[in-house]
Amino acid sequence: MATLTQQLELLKKQQEGLEKRIQEEKNTRRKLNNEASIERLEALVEPITTQLDYDNQRLSKRKELIIHYESTMAQYNNAITNYPHGNHGFPPKKVNELEKEEIYVTLIGILKKQDERIKELEKNMG
């Protein structure tokens, strides 16, 4: 009898998880269908962020890319310090995925702030 109760509880938890995933999917589709909105931008950037934050064993892809970038930048800075008159080329650049996500998140933040200001101005005017 206890096993049937446990199985029922497990099924309820699985059902709740599926309902939550279905609701999240509906919200994502709704946001993507709203062609000119901040929510659409966030929904478009979310997969990039999710991929970068995915924790594979010890380090997330984001952490791995940041560590690599910082290491490369440190080597570049050491070369400049040790050989100031040498030709060092351009400083290292962040990996495209990281750079794009950073740009998108920054733009979304700016748009959100402007949207808040516009709403505040509209509220004060009317």
N, C-alpha and C positions, 0 to 999 in steps of 0.2 A: 504494500500500500504506500509505503514511504517513497518507493521509486516512482510510482505513478504521480505522486504529488511533486516530486522533484522534476520529473519530465514535463509536467504541466507548467511549472514555474519557468523552466528553461524555454519552453515554447512561448510563454508570455514575454520573456525577455527578448527572444529573437523577433517576435512580432513587433514589439516596441522599437527595436533597432531598425527593422524594415520600414515601419511607419515614419520614423525620423528621417531615414534616407530618402524616402519618397517625398516627404515634405521639403527637404533640402533641394532635391532635384526640381520640384515644382517652382520653388523660389528662384533657383538659378535660371530656369527657362523663362520665368516671368521677367527677371532682370535683363536677360539677353534679348528679349523681345522688345523691350523699351529702348529704342535705338539711340536716343540722345539723352543719356542720363549718367549720373555718377555711378549708380548701381551697376549699369552695364559695364562701365570701365572696370569696376571692382570685380565683377564676375569674369571678365576677360583676363584680368591679371591673376586671379586666384589660382589657376592651374600652375602658373609659373612659380608663385610663392609656395604652393603645396609641394611641387617637385623639389624646390630648393630646400625646403624644411624637412623633407622626408629623411628620417633617421635610419641610415643603413649601418647596422652594427653600432659603431661608436660615434661617428661624426655625421652630421647632416651634410648634404651636398653644399649648402650655403657655407657652413663652417669650413669645409674642405677648400672651397674656392677662395674664401677670405684668407685662410692661412697661406695658401699658395701665393696669392696676390701680395700679402704682406712680406712674405719671404723674398719674392722677386724684387719688391720695392726696396727692401733692406739691402739686397745685393747691389742694386743700382746705386743706392745712396753711398754704400761703402766704396764702390768703384769711383764715384765722383770725389769722395773725400780723399781716397788714397792716390788718385791720379787726376788732379783737378784740371790739367791741361789736355787730357785725352779726349777722344771722340767717343761719347757714350750713347749717342743716339737719343731717341725719345724715351721718356720714362715708361715703365710697364703700364699696361692698361688692364682694367678689370675684365674678366670673362664676360662675353656678350650677355649671357643669361642674367648674371648678377647686375650688370650695368643697366640693362633694359628694365628689369624689375625695379631697380632703384629710381629710375627716371619715371616710370609709370606711377609708382607709389607717391613720389613727390608731386607729380602733376595732379593726382587725385586729391592729395592733401590740400593743394592750392585751390582746386575747384570747390572742395568742401567749405573751406574758409570763405571764399567769395560767395558761395551760396548762402552761408549763414549771415554774412553781411547784407546781402540783398534782402533776405527775409526780415532782418532787423530793420532795415530802411523802409521796407514796405509796411511793416508793423507800425513804425513811427509816423509814417505818412497817412495812414488810413486807419 
